[in-house]
Amino acid sequence: MWRVKSLDAILATAEKKSLHRSLGPVQLTLLGIGAIIGTGIFVLTAAASQKAGPGMMVSFVIAGAVCAVAALCYSELAAMAPVSGSAYTYTYAVMGELLAWCVGWALILEYAVAASAVSVGWSGYVLGLIENGFGFDFPDLLSAGPTWAMNGFIPTPDFSAGIVNIPAIVVALAVTALLIVGTTESARVNAVLVAIKVVALTVFIVLTLPVIDTANLSPFTPNGLFGAYSGMGVVGAAASIFFAYVGFDAVSTAAEETKNPQKNVPIGLIGSLAFCTVFYLLVALGAAGAIGAQPVLGAAGQAVEPGSAAFVAACALPANAEALVCSNEALAHVLRVIGHPQIGNALGIAAMLALPSVILMMIYGQTRIFFVMARDGLLPEGLTKMHKRFKTPYVVTIFTGVAVAIAAALFPVGKLADISNSGTLFAFFMVSIAVLILRKTDPNRHRPFKTPLVWIIAPLSAIGCAALFWNLPHDAKMVLPIWGGVGLLIYFAYGYRKSHLGRGLVEVHETDSDLPPPPVPPIS
């Protein structure tokens, strides 16, 4: 189970199909901006406000800093092995099959749950548009899932505020059907969607900054730095907001197509992250300063976690009807409150148009991880069975789409984002360690990009990822080991025995011609 997949074999296969180096620093930076800006800022602003109040602005800086050092580590491995499988393949080549399985299993959790989170975020904007733009009162019980509380180790649902999120189910299944048919986005369509979101957020900033009232920013950190319990406070909000930056790896994975990657990859990464951090700060400042971003409190005056039963009860009070933290479409809500209802509706339309593309990329990303793991023999190859007519992996796509729809139907966006982050942070933590191990075990290997000050940057990345993971809510942290335990059972029951590497089959599949083409970089 500690067997290592030959990096030489992976690179030899990749070398046969190497890509033309044409991207410069400006193109890389724009690629990163397009891949980062989107879902997180649209859907997580309210949840972050409930955790940190106006202090969420500091949370954006913390999350962006951790992303920056993680991205530099990710880039070294991406440049060395520009192949399918992401962190799973890198770990397989450095730390062996067992840990690679754990990373791949965590990436499956990341992609699927992220798709669910975006589905719920899309639902919030669509319902806001239906109710505020068209005056149709959608049934509350069918617009949100139940609230959840832990009864010992057993999660218990409370259906008083909602039963199932119907719009989230609809969009998840619609995207799944689209993937089965085989419709993919072109880079041109993707660029248009990026432009729509950037313009929408720019308009938001322009309209909110002039009406900022500094009184709305006080107290700045009502829940403190760490909060009364795990997942709250400025750092707890940073752990959630990490979701808003995922997508920066689009720059890392473009290293093979970059001119002078040693210089231009860091420029693209740091430049795109810096731009997006400033952009996010302005959005957060505009939202908090325009209408306030103070958390609502429970019946006993205590801090309550977003999505909890106590939070739903507090938001049901008339006094909190217009609170930012209680809105499912935070940015459109702010514009309506400050007197721009039509522009708020237009922003809702922008989110409605652009967010399904993210769901598509997330579900596609999971099928890609499934493909590579099945190709290695760690999962049944039947999962990659292709549709006779559409030539798409319909079995795994249907399985993934149904799972995404179920999670989106039953859980709030904040909880889903936190669970997705647990898988992402684990994968980035492993990448940070893999970079250091490979520097020791194979120091002479050609590295198109080398992480600068690696013995400082990589430990900072690992510590940052571990710290954010530790500050996720308790239930989100527990999902990863439980999910990992289930994965280990599957590995030892099936993958350990069926592994191609274990059976002496050393062919490399990452760049096979029949593998689905790489997706457009995700816009998170």
KOLGURO-976351 format. One record per residue (C-alpha): residue number from 1; x, y, z. Coordinates in nm, 4 decimals, m for minus. Each point is the difference from the previous one (the first is absolute). Example, Ala and Ser with C-alpha at 12.3 -4.5 7.8 and 13.67 -1.06 7.14 Angstrom:
(rec 1,(1.2300,m0.4500,0.7800))
(rec 2,(0.1370,0.3440,m0.0660))
This chain:
(rec 1,(0.0000,0.0000,0.0000))
(rec 2,(0.3078,0.2259,0.0111))
(rec 3,(0.0859,m0.0814,m0.3617))
(rec 4,(0.0848,0.3100,m0.2015))
(rec 5,(m0.1131,0.0634,m0.3548))
(rec 6,(0.3015,0.0790,m0.2162))
(rec 7,(0.0285,0.3714,m0.0553))
(rec 8,(0.2329,m0.0793,m0.2908))
(rec 9,(m0.2769,m0.1971,m0.1712))
(rec 10,(m0.2520,0.2785,0.0606))
(rec 11,(0.2363,0.2635,m0.1355))
(rec 12,(0.0996,m0.2126,m0.2986))
(rec 13,(m0.3619,m0.0278,m0.1030))
(rec 14,(m0.0611,0.3699,0.0577))
(rec 15,(0.3107,0.0929,m0.1982))
(rec 16,(m0.1412,m0.1681,m0.3114))
(rec 17,(m0.2953,0.2362,0.0089))
(rec 18,(0.1602,0.3144,0.1339))
(rec 19,(m0.1721,0.3316,m0.0600))
(rec 20,(0.1228,0.3137,m0.1715))
(rec 21,(0.1300,0.2643,0.2388))
(rec 22,(m0.1893,0.3165,m0.0851))
(rec 23,(m0.1354,0.1531,0.3219))
(rec 24,(0.1610,0.3058,0.1501))
(rec 25,(m0.0515,0.1635,0.3433))
(rec 26,(m0.3000,0.2105,m0.1074))
(rec 27,(m0.1848,m0.2978,m0.1507))
(rec 28,(0.0749,m0.2120,0.3071))
(rec 29,(m0.1230,0.2705,0.2356))
(rec 30,(m0.3227,0.0415,m0.1977))
(rec 31,(m0.0452,m0.3785,m0.0032))
(rec 32,(0.0348,m0.0065,0.3776))
(rec 33,(m0.2423,0.2901,0.0498))
(rec 34,(m0.2583,m0.1724,m0.2181))
(rec 35,(0.0409,m0.3269,0.1855))
(rec 36,(m0.0184,0.1514,0.3500))
(rec 37,(m0.2681,0.2691,m0.0081))
(rec 38,(m0.3499,m0.1340,0.0221))
(rec 39,(m0.1967,m0.2348,0.2168))
(rec 40,(0.1659,0.0555,0.3353))
(rec 41,(m0.0506,0.3758,0.0078))
(rec 42,(m0.3560,m0.0321,m0.1311))
(rec 43,(m0.1198,m0.2628,0.2465))
(rec 44,(0.2234,0.0059,0.3088))
(rec 45,(m0.0060,0.3677,0.0955))
(rec 46,(m0.3002,m0.0481,0.2302))
(rec 47,(0.1437,m0.3092,0.1734))
(rec 48,(0.3361,0.1729,0.0473))
(rec 49,(m0.1754,0.3026,0.1507))
(rec 50,(m0.1800,m0.2205,0.2506))
(rec 51,(0.3327,m0.1468,0.1086))
(rec 52,(0.2186,0.3121,0.0007))
(rec 53,(m0.2167,0.3087,m0.0521))
(rec 54,(0.1818,0.2774,m0.1921))
(rec 55,(0.3210,m0.1799,0.1009))
(rec 56,(m0.0632,m0.2329,m0.2938))
(rec 57,(0.2199,0.2428,m0.1929))
(rec 58,(0.2958,m0.1266,0.2034))
(rec 59,(m0.1222,m0.3532,m0.0682))
(rec 60,(0.0361,0.0589,m0.3738))
(rec 61,(0.3620,0.1063,0.0522))
(rec 62,(0.0810,m0.3071,0.2131))
(rec 63,(m0.1575,m0.2415,m0.2473))
(rec 64,(0.1739,0.1713,m0.2937))
(rec 65,(0.3399,m0.0219,0.1735))
(rec 66,(m0.0377,m0.3744,0.0627))
(rec 67,(m0.1070,m0.0470,m0.3611))
(rec 68,(0.3081,0.1888,m0.1201))
(rec 69,(0.2540,m0.2249,0.1740))
(rec 70,(m0.1997,m0.3141,m0.0866))
(rec 71,(m0.0110,0.1113,m0.3637))
(rec 72,(0.3781,0.0341,m0.0182))
(rec 73,(0.0412,m0.3581,0.1226))
(rec 74,(m0.2710,m0.1246,m0.2326))
(rec 75,(0.1726,0.1670,m0.2948))
(rec 76,(0.3248,m0.1906,0.0417))
(rec 77,(m0.1715,m0.3373,m0.0263))
(rec 78,(m0.2406,0.1179,m0.2704))
(rec 79,(0.2947,0.1142,m0.2122))
(rec 80,(0.1878,m0.3265,0.0566))
(rec 81,(m0.2988,m0.2247,m0.0718))
(rec 82,(m0.2490,0.1862,m0.2226))
(rec 83,(m0.2410,m0.2935,m0.0143))
(rec 84,(m0.3455,m0.1021,0.1153))
(rec 85,(m0.0822,m0.0753,0.3600))
(rec 86,(0.1190,0.3177,0.1703))
(rec 87,(0.1202,m0.0520,0.3578))
(rec 88,(m0.0914,m0.3709,m0.0208))
(rec 89,(0.2589,m0.0644,m0.2735))
(rec 90,(0.2650,0.2102,0.1722))
(rec 91,(m0.0445,m0.1885,0.3266))
(rec 92,(0.0089,m0.3367,m0.1786))
(rec 93,(0.3338,0.0907,m0.1539))
(rec 94,(0.1563,0.1208,0.3258))
(rec 95,(m0.1593,m0.1591,0.3072))
(rec 96,(m0.1548,m0.3178,m0.1306))
(rec 97,(m0.3322,m0.1601,m0.0776))
(rec 98,(m0.1663,0.0085,0.3425))
(rec 99,(0.0436,0.3724,0.0517))
(rec 100,(m0.0864,0.0617,m0.3661))
(rec 101,(m0.3255,m0.1867,0.0567))
(rec 102,(m0.0730,0.2181,0.3042))
(rec 103,(0.0638,0.3176,m0.2030))
(rec 104,(m0.2072,m0.1213,m0.2948))
(rec 105,(m0.2831,m0.0967,0.2333))
(rec 106,(0.0174,0.3448,0.1629))
(rec 107,(m0.0087,0.1681,m0.3441))
(rec 108,(m0.3172,m0.1924,m0.0810))
(rec 109,(m0.1521,0.1452,0.3171))
(rec 110,(0.1246,0.3475,m0.0965))
(rec 111,(m0.1427,0.0031,m0.3508))
(rec 112,(m0.3372,m0.1573,0.0800))
(rec 113,(m0.0729,0.2088,0.3069))
(rec 114,(0.1223,0.3169,m0.1719))
(rec 115,(m0.2463,m0.0678,m0.2809))
(rec 116,(m0.2742,m0.0379,0.2615))
(rec 117,(0.1002,0.3270,0.1663))
(rec 118,(m0.0170,0.1874,m0.3297))
(rec 119,(m0.3388,m0.1591,m0.0754))
(rec 120,(m0.1351,0.1359,0.3290))
(rec 121,(0.1540,0.3405,m0.0703))
(rec 122,(m0.1643,0.0041,m0.3435))
(rec 123,(m0.3304,m0.0917,0.1625))
(rec 124,(0.0207,0.3003,0.2344))
(rec 125,(0.0486,0.2481,m0.2843))
(rec 126,(m0.2690,m0.1567,m0.2172))
(rec 127,(m0.2536,m0.0013,0.2843))
(rec 128,(0.0842,0.3622,0.0798))
(rec 129,(m0.0557,0.0927,m0.3627))
(rec 130,(m0.3310,m0.1901,m0.0127))
(rec 131,(m0.1297,0.1602,0.3179))
(rec 132,(0.1346,0.3553,m0.0417))
(rec 133,(m0.0023,0.0274,m0.3767))
(rec 134,(m0.3212,m0.1844,m0.0843))
(rec 135,(m0.1893,0.0146,0.3302))
(rec 136,(m0.0489,m0.3761,0.0210))
(rec 137,(0.0154,m0.1384,0.3538))
(rec 138,(0.1832,m0.3319,m0.0272))
(rec 139,(m0.0900,m0.2407,0.2875))
(rec 140,(0.2575,0.0322,0.2792))
(rec 141,(m0.0040,m0.3716,0.0782))
(rec 142,(0.1053,m0.0764,m0.3574))
(rec 143,(0.2699,0.2677,m0.0254))
(rec 144,(0.2403,m0.1263,0.2679))
(rec 145,(0.1079,m0.3237,0.1608))
(rec 146,(m0.0410,m0.0776,0.3707))
(rec 147,(0.2253,0.1346,0.2719))
(rec 148,(0.2267,m0.2554,0.1634))
(rec 149,(0.1131,m0.0572,0.3568))
(rec 150,(0.2243,m0.2706,0.1429))
(rec 151,(m0.1773,m0.2376,0.2384))
(rec 152,(0.3087,m0.1634,0.1411))
(rec 153,(0.1684,m0.1298,m0.3162))
(rec 154,(m0.3239,m0.0141,m0.1976))
(rec 155,(m0.1009,0.2994,m0.2170))
(rec 156,(m0.3665,0.0834,0.0572))
(rec 157,(m0.2051,0.2062,m0.2475))
(rec 158,(m0.2501,0.2695,0.0934))
(rec 159,(m0.2564,0.0524,m0.2771))
(rec 160,(m0.1735,0.3025,0.1524))
(rec 161,(0.1829,0.2498,m0.2243))
(rec 162,(0.0254,m0.2092,m0.3157))
(rec 163,(m0.0330,m0.3505,m0.1371))
(rec 164,(0.1813,m0.0048,m0.3314))
(rec 165,(0.1636,0.2523,m0.2335))
(rec 166,(m0.1809,m0.0651,m0.3283))
(rec 167,(0.1828,0.2591,m0.2193))
(rec 168,(0.3371,m0.1401,0.1110))
(rec 169,(m0.1088,m0.3492,m0.1041))
(rec 170,(m0.1204,0.1281,m0.3362))
(rec 171,(0.3253,0.1768,m0.0903))
(rec 172,(0.2203,m0.2905,0.1173))
(rec 173,(m0.1930,m0.2563,m0.2048))
(rec 174,(m0.0234,0.2319,m0.3014))
(rec 175,(0.3781,0.0432,m0.0036))
(rec 176,(0.0430,m0.3770,0.0406))
(rec 177,(m0.2222,m0.0604,m0.3018))
(rec 178,(0.2037,0.2556,m0.1948))
(rec 179,(0.3213,m0.1839,0.0807))
(rec 180,(m0.1465,m0.3348,m0.1054))
(rec 181,(m0.1070,0.1444,m0.3348))
(rec 182,(0.3544,0.1248,m0.0344))
(rec 183,(m0.0498,0.3733,m0.0289))
(rec 184,(0.3080,0.1852,0.1240))
(rec 185,(0.0807,0.3666,0.0262))
(rec 186,(0.2349,0.1669,m0.2392))
(rec 187,(0.2663,0.2370,0.1239))
(rec 188,(m0.1934,0.2830,m0.1646))
(rec 189,(m0.3208,m0.0746,0.1951))
(rec 190,(0.2062,m0.0350,0.3154))
(rec 191,(0.1579,0.3403,m0.0613))
(rec 192,(m0.3436,0.1583,m0.0461))
(rec 193,(m0.1189,m0.1469,0.3301))
(rec 194,(0.3113,0.1286,0.1766))
(rec 195,(m0.0622,0.3461,m0.1449))
(rec 196,(m0.3639,m0.0049,0.1178))
(rec 197,(0.1038,m0.0755,0.3578))
(rec 198,(0.2838,0.2517,0.0088))
(rec 199,(m0.2264,0.2745,m0.1391))
(rec 200,(m0.2754,m0.0888,0.2493))
(rec 201,(0.2393,0.0167,0.2954))
(rec 202,(0.1565,0.3230,m0.1293))
(rec 203,(m0.3447,0.1615,m0.0195))
(rec 204,(m0.0654,m0.1204,0.3548))
(rec 205,(0.3194,0.1661,0.1237))
(rec 206,(m0.0723,0.3271,m0.1829))
(rec 207,(m0.3514,0.0242,0.1474))
(rec 208,(0.0803,m0.1020,0.3585))
(rec 209,(0.3258,0.1796,0.0799))
(rec 210,(m0.1532,0.3530,m0.0139))
(rec 211,(m0.2708,m0.0914,0.2565))
(rec 212,(0.2298,m0.1617,0.2565))
(rec 213,(m0.0788,0.0962,0.3579))
(rec 214,(0.3007,m0.0645,0.2248))
(rec 215,(m0.2387,m0.0642,0.2896))
(rec 216,(m0.0987,m0.3229,m0.1780))
(rec 217,(0.3564,m0.1279,0.0386))
(rec 218,(m0.0055,0.0110,0.3786))
(rec 219,(0.0601,m0.2317,0.1776))
(rec 220,(0.2419,m0.1209,m0.2651))
(rec 221,(0.0532,m0.3495,0.1421))
(rec 222,(m0.3106,m0.0756,0.2097))
(rec 223,(0.0955,m0.3675,0.0371))
(rec 224,(0.3700,0.0615,0.0515))
(rec 225,(0.2896,m0.1626,m0.1821))
(rec 226,(m0.0927,m0.3629,0.0693))
(rec 227,(m0.3549,0.0246,0.1315))
(rec 228,(m0.1614,m0.1741,0.2940))
(rec 229,(0.0241,m0.3371,m0.1746))
(rec 230,(0.1502,m0.1658,m0.3049))
(rec 231,(m0.0950,0.1497,m0.3347))
(rec 232,(m0.0843,0.3487,0.1258))
(rec 233,(0.1967,0.3247,0.0168))
(rec 234,(0.2308,0.1556,m0.2574))
(rec 235,(0.2130,m0.3135,m0.0466))
(rec 236,(m0.3069,m0.2227,m0.0152))
(rec 237,(m0.1384,0.2239,m0.2748))
(rec 238,(0.3366,m0.0219,m0.1809))
(rec 239,(m0.0309,m0.3793,0.0017))
(rec 240,(m0.3390,0.0340,m0.1705))
(rec 241,(0.1092,0.2771,m0.2372))
(rec 242,(0.2836,m0.2220,m0.1262))
(rec 243,(m0.2706,m0.1366,m0.2301))
(rec 244,(m0.0107,0.3378,m0.1773))
(rec 245,(0.3615,m0.0373,m0.1167))
(rec 246,(m0.0046,m0.3581,m0.1237))
(rec 247,(0.0671,0.0160,m0.3706))
(rec 248,(0.3429,0.1587,0.0275))
(rec 249,(0.1426,m0.3384,m0.1026))
(rec 250,(m0.1078,0.0893,m0.3548))
(rec 251,(0.3193,0.2085,m0.0065))
(rec 252,(0.2077,m0.2846,0.1414))
(rec 253,(m0.1261,m0.2543,m0.2494))
(rec 254,(0.0774,0.2382,m0.2864))
(rec 255,(0.3714,m0.0082,0.0869))
(rec 256,(0.0795,m0.2281,m0.2956))
(rec 257,(m0.1417,0.2606,m0.2391))
(rec 258,(0.1819,0.2938,0.1617))
(rec 259,(0.2990,0.1846,m0.1366))
(rec 260,(0.2756,0.0257,0.2617))
(rec 261,(m0.2118,m0.1751,0.2697))
(rec 262,(0.2534,0.0638,0.2773))
(rec 263,(m0.0728,0.3725,m0.0297))
(rec 264,(m0.3527,0.0152,m0.1422))
(rec 265,(m0.1788,m0.2631,0.2109))
(rec 266,(0.0663,0.1859,0.3297))
(rec 267,(m0.1041,0.3265,m0.1690))
(rec 268,(m0.3236,m0.1586,m0.1216))
(rec 269,(m0.0759,m0.1635,0.3342))
(rec 270,(0.0845,0.2886,0.2299))
(rec 271,(m0.1419,0.2565,m0.2421))
(rec 272,(m0.3354,m0.1724,m0.0393))
(rec 273,(m0.0289,m0.0747,0.3714))
(rec 274,(0.0948,0.3594,0.0937))
(rec 275,(m0.2498,0.1463,m0.2469))
(rec 276,(m0.2784,m0.2321,0.1154))
(rec 277,(0.0754,0.0666,0.3671))
(rec 278,(m0.0289,0.3772,m0.0539))
(rec 279,(m0.3163,m0.0556,m0.2063))
(rec 280,(m0.1493,m0.2166,0.2737))
(rec 281,(0.0941,0.2559,0.2653))
(rec 282,(m0.1814,0.2737,m0.1901))
(rec 283,(m0.3108,m0.2162,m0.0380))
(rec 284,(0.0079,m0.0913,0.3683))
(rec 285,(0.0567,0.3638,0.1008))
(rec 286,(m0.2862,0.1137,m0.2227))
(rec 287,(m0.2401,m0.2613,0.1388))
(rec 288,(0.0915,0.0507,0.3653))
(rec 289,(0.0277,0.3783,m0.0185))
(rec 290,(m0.3230,0.0506,m0.1937))
(rec 291,(m0.2449,m0.1984,0.2161))
(rec 292,(0.2104,m0.1528,0.2781))
(rec 293,(0.1302,m0.3529,0.0419))
(rec 294,(m0.0529,m0.0676,0.3685))
(rec 295,(m0.0826,m0.3607,0.0960))
(rec 296,(m0.3459,m0.0856,0.1299))
(rec 297,(m0.0088,m0.1500,0.3483))
(rec 298,(m0.1793,m0.2976,0.1481))
(rec 299,(m0.2876,0.0258,0.2486))
(rec 300,(0.2458,0.0143,0.2908))
(rec 301,(0.2195,0.2626,m0.1666))
(rec 302,(0.2607,m0.2548,m0.1089))
(rec 303,(0.1887,m0.0221,m0.3286))
(rec 304,(m0.1665,m0.2489,m0.2339))
(rec 305,(0.1416,m0.1849,m0.2980))
(rec 306,(m0.1466,0.0813,m0.3437))
(rec 307,(m0.2421,m0.2682,m0.1127))
(rec 308,(m0.0782,m0.1197,0.3525))
(rec 309,(m0.3521,m0.0191,0.1421))
(rec 310,(0.0764,0.2903,0.2368))
(rec 311,(0.1218,0.2078,m0.2950))
(rec 312,(m0.3155,m0.0704,m0.2024))
(rec 313,(m0.2135,0.0947,0.3015))
(rec 314,(0.1899,0.3278,0.0435))
(rec 315,(m0.0373,0.0864,m0.3694))
(rec 316,(m0.3750,m0.0603,0.0250))
(rec 317,(m0.0343,0.2936,0.2412))
(rec 318,(m0.1396,0.3191,m0.1624))
(rec 319,(0.2906,0.2031,0.1370))
(rec 320,(0.2433,m0.2075,m0.2086))
(rec 321,(m0.2045,m0.0044,m0.3210))
(rec 322,(0.2481,0.2152,m0.1903))
(rec 323,(0.3202,m0.1279,0.1656))
(rec 324,(0.2767,m0.0816,m0.2470))
(rec 325,(0.0845,m0.3241,0.1800))
(rec 326,(m0.3552,m0.1314,m0.0482))
(rec 327,(m0.0085,0.0442,m0.3777))
(rec 328,(0.0424,m0.2896,m0.2432))
(rec 329,(0.0994,0.2479,m0.2737))
(rec 330,(0.2127,0.2398,0.2005))
(rec 331,(0.1306,0.2356,m0.2697))
(rec 332,(m0.3322,0.0418,m0.1810))
(rec 333,(m0.1642,0.0539,0.3397))
(rec 334,(0.2414,0.2834,0.0846))
(rec 335,(m0.0779,0.1813,m0.3245))
(rec 336,(m0.3746,m0.0286,0.0616))
(rec 337,(0.0317,0.1357,0.3543))
(rec 338,(0.1994,0.3080,m0.1088))
(rec 339,(m0.2563,0.0870,m0.2671))
(rec 340,(0.1104,m0.1812,m0.3175))
(rec 341,(m0.2541,m0.2845,m0.0302))
(rec 342,(0.0257,m0.0350,m0.3782))
(rec 343,(0.3789,m0.0130,0.0052))
(rec 344,(m0.0254,m0.2505,0.2845))
(rec 345,(m0.2245,m0.2132,m0.2186))
(rec 346,(0.2493,0.0345,m0.2864))
(rec 347,(0.2792,m0.1182,0.2279))
(rec 348,(m0.2187,m0.2971,0.0893))
(rec 349,(m0.0393,m0.0753,m0.3709))
(rec 350,(0.3791,0.0172,m0.0439))
(rec 351,(0.0452,m0.2540,0.2787))
(rec 352,(m0.2760,m0.2185,m0.1425))
(rec 353,(0.1686,m0.0048,m0.3419))
(rec 354,(0.3567,m0.0521,0.1162))
(rec 355,(m0.0171,m0.2388,0.2957))
(rec 356,(m0.1232,m0.3119,m0.1880))
(rec 357,(0.3287,0.0004,m0.1930))
(rec 358,(0.1804,m0.0468,0.3311))
(rec 359,(m0.2214,m0.2957,0.0910))
(rec 360,(0.0812,m0.1509,m0.3388))
(rec 361,(0.3747,0.0363,0.0550))
(rec 362,(m0.0162,m0.1430,0.3522))
(rec 363,(m0.1975,m0.3083,m0.1039))
(rec 364,(0.2267,m0.0407,m0.3017))
(rec 365,(0.3043,0.0317,0.2258))
(rec 366,(m0.1234,m0.2822,0.2204))
(rec 367,(m0.0602,m0.2300,m0.2965))
(rec 368,(0.3573,0.0749,m0.1086))
(rec 369,(0.1383,m0.1093,0.3377))
(rec 370,(m0.2202,m0.3113,m0.0167))
(rec 371,(0.1395,m0.0715,m0.3455))
(rec 372,(0.3628,0.0146,0.1036))
(rec 373,(m0.0545,m0.2079,0.3147))
(rec 374,(m0.1957,m0.2603,m0.1947))
(rec 375,(0.2700,m0.0031,m0.2674))
(rec 376,(0.2492,m0.0833,0.2753))
(rec 377,(m0.2206,m0.2911,0.1081))
(rec 378,(m0.0841,0.1549,0.3371))
(rec 379,(m0.3696,0.0301,m0.0915))
(rec 380,(m0.2068,m0.2302,m0.2242))
(rec 381,(0.0585,0.0803,m0.3650))
(rec 382,(m0.3751,m0.0361,m0.0524))
(rec 383,(m0.0305,0.3496,0.1448))
(rec 384,(0.1567,0.1347,m0.3181))
(rec 385,(m0.2457,m0.1768,m0.2312))
(rec 386,(m0.0772,0.2225,m0.2981))
(rec 387,(m0.3469,0.0742,m0.1397))
(rec 388,(m0.0432,m0.1658,m0.3416))
(rec 389,(m0.1551,0.3089,m0.1586))
(rec 390,(0.1482,0.2954,0.1855))
(rec 391,(0.3453,m0.1520,0.0686))
(rec 392,(0.0009,0.1385,0.3556))
(rec 393,(0.0608,m0.1824,0.3311))
(rec 394,(m0.3677,m0.0086,0.0876))
(rec 395,(0.0158,m0.2448,0.2925))
(rec 396,(0.2328,0.2063,0.2157))
(rec 397,(m0.1629,0.3252,m0.1175))
(rec 398,(m0.3473,m0.1157,0.1054))
(rec 399,(0.1337,m0.1284,0.3327))
(rec 400,(0.1781,0.3291,0.0657))
(rec 401,(m0.2935,0.2158,m0.1097))
(rec 402,(m0.2491,m0.1815,0.2220))
(rec 403,(0.2343,0.0272,0.2998))
(rec 404,(0.0482,0.3729,m0.0662))
(rec 405,(m0.3764,0.0538,m0.0275))
(rec 406,(m0.0710,m0.1837,0.3267))
(rec 407,(0.2592,0.2022,0.1935))
(rec 408,(m0.1222,0.3266,m0.1555))
(rec 409,(m0.3584,m0.0866,0.0910))
(rec 410,(0.0720,m0.0579,0.3677))
(rec 411,(0.2835,0.2274,0.1172))
(rec 412,(0.0620,0.3784,0.0153))
(rec 413,(0.2697,0.1561,m0.2140))
(rec 414,(0.2314,0.0880,0.2901))
(rec 415,(0.0177,m0.3567,0.1301))
(rec 416,(0.0619,m0.1361,m0.3488))
(rec 417,(0.2802,0.2500,m0.0629))
(rec 418,(0.1642,m0.0926,0.3309))
(rec 419,(m0.0171,m0.3720,m0.0810))
(rec 420,(0.1441,0.0624,m0.3468))
(rec 421,(0.2807,0.2041,0.1542))
(rec 422,(0.0942,m0.2896,0.2274))
(rec 423,(0.0819,m0.2127,m0.3054))
(rec 424,(0.1748,0.2847,m0.1806))
(rec 425,(0.2169,0.0960,0.2970))
(rec 426,(0.1047,m0.3625,0.0517))
(rec 427,(0.1011,m0.0331,m0.3662))
(rec 428,(0.2002,0.3249,0.0073))
(rec 429,(0.1644,m0.1058,0.3264))
(rec 430,(0.1168,m0.3236,m0.1664))
(rec 431,(0.1312,0.1915,m0.3019))
(rec 432,(0.2039,0.2237,0.2311))
(rec 433,(0.1596,m0.3047,0.1637))
(rec 434,(0.0544,m0.1718,m0.3362))
(rec 435,(0.2040,0.2954,m0.1279))
(rec 436,(0.2400,m0.0267,0.2944))
(rec 437,(0.0311,m0.3789,m0.0251))
(rec 438,(0.0775,0.0148,m0.3718))
(rec 439,(0.2625,0.2693,0.0575))
(rec 440,(0.1816,m0.2495,0.2276))
(rec 441,(m0.0601,m0.3259,m0.1861))
(rec 442,(0.0514,0.1329,m0.3541))
(rec 443,(0.1855,0.3323,0.0233))
(rec 444,(0.1502,m0.0186,m0.3508))
(rec 445,(m0.3245,m0.0440,m0.1916))
(rec 446,(m0.0814,0.2745,m0.2503))
(rec 447,(m0.2503,0.2464,0.1451))
(rec 448,(m0.1453,0.2498,m0.2528))
(rec 449,(m0.1165,0.1965,0.3034))
(rec 450,(0.1583,m0.0156,0.3450))
(rec 451,(m0.1824,0.1263,0.3069))
(rec 452,(0.2062,0.2950,0.1293))
(rec 453,(0.1327,m0.0317,0.3558))
(rec 454,(m0.1574,m0.3458,0.0051))
(rec 455,(0.1095,m0.0856,0.3562))
(rec 456,(m0.1908,0.3058,0.1196))
(rec 457,(m0.2913,0.0119,m0.2464))
(rec 458,(m0.0953,m0.3701,0.0123))
(rec 459,(m0.0088,m0.0212,0.3832))
(rec 460,(m0.2008,0.3251,0.0081))
(rec 461,(m0.2422,m0.1532,m0.2482))
(rec 462,(m0.0359,m0.3208,0.2004))
(rec 463,(m0.0442,0.1902,0.3280))
(rec 464,(m0.2481,0.2423,m0.1582))
(rec 465,(m0.2115,m0.2797,m0.1479))
(rec 466,(0.0059,m0.1908,0.3301))
(rec 467,(m0.0927,0.3138,0.1964))
(rec 468,(m0.2964,0.0805,m0.2255))
(rec 469,(m0.1141,m0.3605,0.0159))
(rec 470,(0.0165,0.0089,0.3803))
(rec 471,(m0.2186,0.3125,0.0006))
(rec 472,(m0.2750,m0.1521,m0.2095))
(rec 473,(m0.3206,m0.0868,0.1889))
(rec 474,(0.0219,m0.3263,0.1937))
(rec 475,(m0.2414,m0.1909,m0.2214))
(rec 476,(0.1842,0.1070,m0.3174))
(rec 477,(0.3281,m0.1190,0.1506))
(rec 478,(m0.1551,m0.3337,0.0948))
(rec 479,(m0.1291,m0.0627,m0.3521))
(rec 480,(0.3534,m0.0398,m0.1379))
(rec 481,(0.1171,m0.2826,0.2328))
(rec 482,(m0.3374,m0.1752,m0.0314))
(rec 483,(0.0094,0.0341,m0.3780))
(rec 484,(0.3643,m0.1092,0.0066))
(rec 485,(m0.0844,m0.3039,0.2136))
(rec 486,(m0.2628,m0.1095,m0.2516))
(rec 487,(0.2554,0.0528,m0.2744))
(rec 488,(0.2608,m0.2152,0.1755))
(rec 489,(m0.2496,m0.2829,0.0316))
(rec 490,(m0.0590,0.0180,m0.3753))
(rec 491,(0.3735,0.0171,m0.0685))
(rec 492,(0.0913,m0.3055,0.2054))
(rec 493,(m0.3039,m0.1927,m0.1210))
(rec 494,(0.0553,0.0776,m0.3671))
(rec 495,(0.2700,0.2467,m0.1061))
(rec 496,(0.2915,m0.1623,0.1849))
(rec 497,(m0.0586,m0.3303,m0.1820))
(rec 498,(m0.1025,0.1403,m0.3390))
(rec 499,(0.2621,0.2741,m0.0273))
(rec 500,(0.1706,m0.0109,m0.3383))
(rec 501,(0.3271,0.1052,0.1598))
(rec 502,(m0.0289,m0.2782,0.2566))
(rec 503,(m0.0620,m0.2518,m0.2794))
(rec 504,(0.3037,0.1176,m0.1941))
(rec 505,(m0.1920,0.1986,m0.2619))
(rec 506,(0.2063,0.3171,m0.0217))
(rec 507,(m0.1548,0.1662,m0.3049))
(rec 508,(m0.0916,0.3628,0.0495))
(rec 509,(m0.3483,0.1151,m0.1019))
(rec 510,(m0.0030,0.3641,0.0995))
(rec 511,(0.0325,0.1308,m0.3550))
(rec 512,(m0.1798,m0.2752,m0.1920))
(rec 513,(m0.1945,0.1292,m0.2989))
(rec 514,(m0.3273,m0.1500,0.1228))
(rec 515,(0.0108,0.1837,0.3307))
(rec 516,(m0.2595,0.2791,0.0054))
(rec 517,(0.1498,0.3326,m0.1053))
(rec 518,(0.1078,0.2350,0.2792))
(rec 519,(m0.2781,0.2309,0.1157))
(rec 520,(m0.0014,0.3751,m0.0210))
(rec 521,(0.1648,0.1245,0.3223))
(rec 522,(m0.2582,0.0129,0.2799))
(rec 523,(m0.1367,0.3357,0.1070))
(rec 524,(m0.0488,m0.0183,0.3713))
